[in-house]
Amino acid sequence: MSIDTKLIAITQAIQALPKKGYNQHHKYEYHRAQDVMEAVAGKLAEHGISYRFNITDYSNLLDDSGVLTTIKTMHTYTDTEDSTQVTVEGAGMGKDRGDKSLPKAITNATKFHLMQMFLIGTDDDPEADTTTDQIGDAKAAKSYTFERGKFAGKPLSAADDGYLEYMIKQDHSDAGIFRAELERRKK
């Protein structure tokens, strides 16, 4: 069986995962990295596929709210029978006031890579965010606006500038708004 056939079999074997984590501060449920990794690890082993993760590039941005670490990654799958490999690029971001921005970026990159690689379904749709889907709605628009250096009523920082630049590069649907805000802030 080829490595591609094995990866397809793994994808078919993994079911949607429930969100078992809960963020007390921001009041939302999330997929714990441990749950995603456990769902994938057993299936990889069953099919004789090893997994390796490498950081290929990184950057840190320091401001008053902490350190934002952005990483680029390589995820390599190797068939233990014939040593054929599949390598996939990825990325992750993590922010922390202490020394945990890099581990957070690694967790972010790994969890979301595995979820995308193996098409792991969730019990919700992140695109079904009323803040962005119903932007024409006045109530939703109030929580999604730039007001002279503020986003959603909170002051922007240098870390936010980095995020805005990232979203512009990703051709986000609001790239024009983000670009205008960055230009205003640089004046």
C-alpha positions in Angstrom: 0.0 0.0 0.0 1.4 3.4 -0.9 2.0 6.2 1.6 -0.8 8.2 -0.1 -3.2 5.3 0.2 -2.3 4.9 3.9 -2.8 8.7 4.5 -6.2 8.4 2.9 -7.1 5.5 5.1 -6.1 7.4 8.2 -8.2 10.4 7.1 -11.2 8.1 6.6 -10.7 6.5 10.0 -10.6 9.7 12.1 -14.0 11.0 13.2 -15.1 14.6 14.1 -13.8 15.6 17.5 -15.8 17.3 20.2 -14.4 20.4 21.8 -13.3 19.3 25.3 -11.4 22.5 26.3 -12.9 25.7 27.7 -11.3 29.1 27.9 -12.6 30.6 31.1 -11.3 34.1 30.3 -12.8 34.5 26.9 -15.7 32.0 27.4 -15.3 29.7 24.5 -14.9 26.0 23.8 -11.9 24.7 21.8 -10.2 21.5 20.6 -7.4 20.6 22.9 -4.1 19.8 21.1 -3.8 16.6 23.1 -7.2 15.3 21.8 -6.2 16.1 18.2 -2.8 14.4 18.6 -4.2 11.3 20.2 -6.8 10.9 17.5 -4.1 11.0 14.8 -1.2 9.3 16.6 -2.9 5.9 17.0 -4.0 5.8 13.3 -0.5 6.8 12.1 1.0 3.9 14.1 -1.7 1.4 12.9 -0.7 2.2 9.3 3.1 2.3 9.9 3.5 6.1 9.3 5.9 8.1 11.4 5.5 11.9 11.9 8.1 14.6 12.4 7.7 18.3 12.9 10.4 21.0 12.3 10.5 24.7 12.6 12.0 26.2 9.4 11.7 29.9 10.3 10.4 32.1 13.1 10.0 35.7 14.2 9.3 37.4 17.5 7.6 40.7 18.0 7.8 42.2 21.5 5.4 44.9 22.8 3.9 45.9 26.1 1.3 43.1 25.9 3.9 40.3 25.4 5.8 38.4 22.8 4.1 37.3 19.5 6.0 34.4 17.9 5.2 33.4 14.4 6.7 30.1 13.0 6.9 28.4 9.6 6.9 24.6 9.9 7.5 21.4 7.9 5.5 18.3 8.8 7.0 15.1 7.4 5.2 11.7 7.2 7.4 8.7 6.5 6.2 5.2 5.5 8.1 2.9 7.8 7.9 0.0 5.2 9.6 1.7 2.3 10.8 5.1 3.6 8.7 7.2 1.2 7.8 10.6 2.5 5.2 13.3 2.3 6.2 16.7 3.5 3.7 19.6 4.1 4.4 23.2 5.0 2.6 24.9 7.9 2.6 27.9 10.2 1.6 28.9 13.7 1.4 31.9 16.0 1.5 32.2 19.8 1.5 35.1 22.2 2.4 35.2 25.8 3.6 37.7 28.4 6.2 35.2 29.7 8.3 32.6 28.0 5.6 30.5 26.4 5.0 32.2 23.1 7.1 29.6 21.2 5.4 26.6 22.8 2.0 28.2 22.0 3.0 28.7 18.4 4.2 25.1 18.1 0.9 23.9 19.6 -1.1 26.1 17.2 0.9 25.0 14.2 0.7 21.3 15.0 -2.9 21.1 16.0 -4.2 23.0 13.0 -1.9 21.2 10.6 -3.2 17.8 11.8 -6.8 19.0 11.7 -6.4 20.2 8.1 -4.2 17.3 6.9 -6.6 14.7 8.1 -9.8 16.7 7.5 -10.8 16.4 11.1 -14.3 17.7 11.4 -15.6 19.8 14.2 -19.0 20.2 15.7 -19.1 23.8 14.6 -18.1 26.1 11.7 -15.6 28.8 12.5 -16.8 30.7 9.4 -20.2 30.9 11.0 -19.1 33.8 13.1 -21.9 36.3 13.4 -19.5 39.1 13.8 -18.1 38.6 10.3 -21.0 36.9 8.6 -23.5 39.6 9.6 -21.3 42.6 9.3 -24.1 44.6 7.8 -26.1 44.1 11.0 -25.6 47.2 13.1 -25.2 45.1 16.3 -22.5 42.9 14.8 -20.8 45.9 13.1 -20.3 47.6 16.5 -18.1 44.7 17.7 -16.1 44.7 14.5 -14.9 48.2 13.8 -11.7 50.3 13.8 -12.0 53.5 15.6 -8.9 55.7 15.3 -6.4 53.2 16.6 -8.8 50.8 18.2 -10.2 47.4 17.1 -13.4 46.4 18.8 -13.0 49.2 21.2 -9.5 48.1 22.4 -6.3 50.1 21.7 -4.1 48.7 19.0 -0.5 47.8 19.9 2.7 47.0 17.8 1.7 43.3 18.0 -1.6 44.1 16.4 0.3 45.9 13.6 2.1 42.6 12.9 -1.2 40.7 12.9 -2.7 43.3 10.5 0.2 43.0 8.2 -0.2 39.2 8.3 -3.9 39.4 7.4 -3.1 41.8 4.5 -0.6 39.3 3.1 -3.3 36.6 3.5 -5.6 38.7 1.3 -8.2 38.8 4.1 -11.6 40.2 3.0 -10.9 43.3 5.2 -7.4 43.9 3.9 -8.3 47.4 2.7 -9.5 48.4 6.2 -6.4 46.8 7.8 -4.1 48.6 5.3 -5.7 52.0 5.9 -5.3 51.5 9.6 -1.7 50.6 9.3 -1.0 53.7 7.0 -2.8 55.9 9.5 -0.8 54.6 12.4 2.5 55.0 10.6 1.9 58.7 10.0 
